[in-house]
């Protein structure tokens, strides 16, 4: 599927957001507001979401537009990789999510693994930093960077209750992936990193 429309809409919205952040002239602000409306119309035309709903969603982002940061914990145990079942689509991903303001990437990924899978870990290496738009994920309104961080288990059993069903899977027996969060190509590359621990960090 050609997702150029998503990239165009994201860029238009970023221009509008930056303009609304710095513009003081009321006519300029009106123009940037119209530009955001056009971005909303583009998204609405390619999805089942009404333009007004999209516009309200985009308007929540304020300040200078920068990519969001999605952290994913890469946790191996005896050659198997930890996955969690996502409640919204019933598919599987690496534990993770958006980094919170005030957190370092290490802190964010350790928190996400604990919350979603119940395991206490230590973040040890950034394996990959990818631009979401350069990988075959479904379209998303915001530009995002994905950080895949290798985490070592501090305990072989969960430390507490988890938000999601979790399990370790072998490379040749992977669950159905939530491709909005992680792709098969990314998982295959992470297994290669597991076999080659001295490899440097990958980045787009």
N, C-alpha and C positions, 0 to 999 in steps of 0.2 A: 504494500500500500504506500502510495506517495503521500508523505506527511509534510510536504513543503508548507502547506497552509498553516500547520501548527508553529513552524519556525517563523513564518511571516507574522503571525498573530503575536507571538511572544516578543519579537523584536519591536513591532509597533507599540505594544503595551509598555515595553521598557522605555521607549522614547517618550511616550505619554507620561509615564510615572516620573521620569527624570525631569521632564518639563514642568510638571505640576509641583515638583519639589523646589525648583529654583525660580520659576517664572513669577513675577509680581504684577505684570501688566494684565488686567482683567481680560483683554482680548486674546492674549497669548494663552491664558489659562482656559479660556473657552475653546480655543483650537485644540489644545492638548486633551481636553475632556472629550471632544468630538473624535479625536484620534483613538482614544481608549474605547469609545463606543464602536468604532469601526473594527478594532481588534476583537471586541466581544461578538460582533455580528459574524466575523469570519469563523470564530470557534463555534458559535451557535449553528451556523449553516452546515457544519460538518459533524455535529453531535446532536443528541436529543435534548440538550439543555437550552432553555430559553435565554435569549440575549440579555435580558435584564438580570437574570440570575448570574450569568457569567460576568457581567459588568460589576455587580456587587462583590463577587469573589475577587476579581482583579483589583478592585478599589481598596481592598483590605491591606494590600501591600503599599507601604509608604516609604519615603526616603529614596535615596539613589538605588536604582535597580541593580542587583548583583545576583549571580547564580545561588540557588539554595544548595545546601550540603546534606547529602544522604550518606549515612555511614552504614556499613554492613560488616558484621562479624564473621570471620572465616575461622571456624573452630573444627579442627581435625581430631579424631580419636581412632587410633589404630587404622589409619588409612581411610576412614569414613568421615564424611562431612556433615556438620550439623545444619539441619533445616527446621523451619517452623511453618506451620500451616496458617495461612493468612485468613482471618475470619471473614473478610469482605468478599473474597472470591473462591475460598476453599482450596486454593492452590498453594504451592510451597515456595518459600524464599529463604535466603539467609536472614538470621535475626538482625534487625536494624530499623532505621527510620531517620527522620530529620534530626540533625544536631540542634540542641537547644542553645539559645543565647547564654553566654557565660560558661559554656562547657568547652574543654579542649576535645579534639577528635578522639583521643584515648578515653577520656571520661565518658563521652557520648556512646561509644561503641560498647564499653564495658557495661554501662547502664542498660543499653538496649538488649544485650545478650541475657543479662540477669532478669530483666522484666519479661521478655518474651519467651525465653527458654528455661529460665530458672537456674542457669549455671553461673558460678563465679569464675571470672577469667581475668587474665592479665593481657593487655594489648602489647604486642611485641614488635610488629612490623607492618608498615604500609605496603601492601602488595601491589595495589593498582589505584590510580586516580583517573577516572574516566569522565568524559563529557557525555551526559546521557543522550544528547542529540546525535552523537556519532555512533550510536549502537541501536540495534533494532528493537527498541522499546516502543510501546504504543505512544501516541502523541500525548503531551502534557502541557498545560498552559504556561508553566514557568520553566525557565532554564535551570538545570540542576547539574551539579557535579556529584559523582558517586565515588566514595572512598571505601575500598575493600581492605580491611585491617585484620591481619592474622592475630588471633587471640589464643593463648594457651590456657587449658583448663587448670584451675587451682584445686578442683575437687572432681572426682569422677561421677559423683551423684549430684542431682540438683540441690541447690541450697535452700530453695523455697518454692512456693507455688509460682506457676508460670501463666502468662496471659494467653499462650497459644499451645497447641499440641506440638511437640518437638520430637525429633528423631535423628539418628545418624544414618547416613545412606552411603552405600558404595557407589563408585563412579559408574559402574555398569548397571546400576539398579536405582536410578534417580527417580524421585517423585515428579508429578506433573508440575512444571514451574510457573510461578506467577511472573510472566515476562514483563509486566509493568515495573517490577523490582529487580529482576535478575534474568539473564539470558543463558541459554545452554552454552554458547561460546564463552561467556565469562566464567561459568562454572568449570568448563574444560580447562581454561587457562589457569584457574586457581589450583586445580589438581596438578597441573604442570609445575606450578610454583611449589607445591608440596613435595614433589619429587626432586625439585632443584632449589633447595632452600637458600642457596647463595645468589640466585638471580636478583637483579636490581628491580626496583619498583617500575611498573608499567604506567605510562600516562599518555593521554591524548595531546 
